[in-house]
Amino acid sequence: MKNIAVISAGITVDHASRITKGIRDCTAEHNGNTFIFTCSRKYEKNVEHDVGEYNIYNLPDFEDFDGIVLINSTVGSETMLRGLAKRIEDSHTPAVSIEREDANMFNVYIDNYKAMCEIIEHMIEHHGYTRLNYISGPLDNAEAKQRLQAYIDVLTAHHIPVEEERIYREGTFLAESGELAVEKFLASDLPRPQAIISANDVMAIGACALLMKKGIRVPEDIAITGFDDDYAAAYHVPSITSIARQQEKVGYAACLKLMDGMTDADRGGELKIDTKMKLRMSCGCKSDSDVDNVTFRKRHFLEKEKEEKYREISNSMSVDLTSVENFTQLKQCIKQYIPKIKCEELYLFIIDDFSDTENKFNLYKEEHGEQTYLREGFGNEIQLLVGYDNGMYIENMELDFHGFMEHLKDSNKEKKVYTVSPVHFRDRCFGFCILGNCSFPFDTPIFYTWLMNIGNVIEMIRKQSLMRTMIEKLDSVWCYDTLTGVYNRSGFRKYGGKVWEDTLQRKQNVLIIFMDLDGLKIVNDTYGHEEGDNLIKSFADILIDIKRHGEAVMRYGGDEFVIISPYATDPEAVSYVKRIEFAMKKYNEQHELKYKLDASIGYHILYPENGVDIETAIEIADQKMYENKKLKKQRNRVTMGHV
């Protein structure tokens, strides 16, 4: 059993869909598994989103596979293609390159140059057109370059001037480029073109739609041709003259080469798949293709039915995701929808920083320039958030993708088609999703929206985590004394007040202890305020250390502290004070200081029936502390007098 990796973006687009179908048919016939690493097609207007999408190609270790198929034209990024080619070469795994020549792979492709020459020569020689405009694909794409060169060479060979204003070089292979190209051509001072040659069918259909919207007839006023022979081109009105690339045959042949077994001698070899020009109404010819309207209607309504089904699933899940606040809820939501998308297997892996704890990243560093979050690759630790295998849910699978591949090999699964897609928010990587034997990714681009929604909710969870962390920080600043770490007055009102109210509601006694450090002014004046701060902090540490359960400790003023404690009796209050005094004595014995840590202490026990508020109780405890301080001073004077 062989495992074949396929690199292809936008597998719902007709061209990629046909190639991947040929590959899937081949692996199924030969009892192999197909792993299609796929993302949505290039958005271009949102570079950060593209980074997040293309990151999926950094996931596979190509040494895990028995063969690789690289569908170059679907990827759309020259930088990414060069990086992939280098990684494939370094892996020494047998590989087939589709539509792009590579000396380290076996090459399966059509002759783009020859095919485009054929269609342009038809327009010149059969129809007699001499004013031909051209809509190019992206010029960092090898196929687009070859087709543009064919346009230039055929015009030159027929002694037709190559006028730059008749070329739209900014095309992206998307329908919008066809519309923009037509706007440019119609605004030109040159005579209106007799024909527009498009580098693919999608842009040709876009151009055709805008021409007809402006009242310009196709082909009567301007003829149009495409390239690829997409399903939409054949059934468009008017039907689009195009080049049939036989993509399924290309995909099947590429995969078969790997299944039969490649050798080093095959590297750099090639197989050219024949093309066929499809003459149709858009160039002014009678269609030479049989259009089966019954088949068209059946397919149209079947696709509409699937589209509506998946849209309903996606919309319903989007609504449910708005209530998700954590990963546990996200897991439950996804589990609810797994049966609806009808997959045999599903694995949603997220990077460990988002599955274990909410504070692993420094959430305060949001600036992209600092790159404090994962943008490339998937980290060292990945956890399975949701796992599903033929009706059974899987928990606690701690594997990276390499480990996942080993797991599949050990399970001896075969005839499986897995799609592996990124989960991210803009350029921030969250993880990846694997679907096994599921038609969803192939049936509709809603699949990519479905994944995007999951990424968006993970980002929402992350942002909520950030907000909680910030609130905790603000709460700390607002409620806690920065020097000692105990409550300040605001914190004491919030938390100490709760202790007070809960205790009184239970009709239990409340103990208030008021303390004032002795000799702080002398320490500040003699040894400096830093030493005075150390004295204050040391006393606060003592109060924290001797705390039992339920007390609230407050720094009331510069050298004043208050403790509120529930469930206290008079003997317990005396015991609490003695523990404070013993702790101070022990501190003085352990630290060789030129002064002593000491405090005057007073306490008051409030009984529920007294009806006194907390501020009044603190004042009473303060008065008792002051009385004790006076008695302490008197005793000290008497002692000094005797001496």
Disulfide bonds with the S-S distance in Angstrom:
none
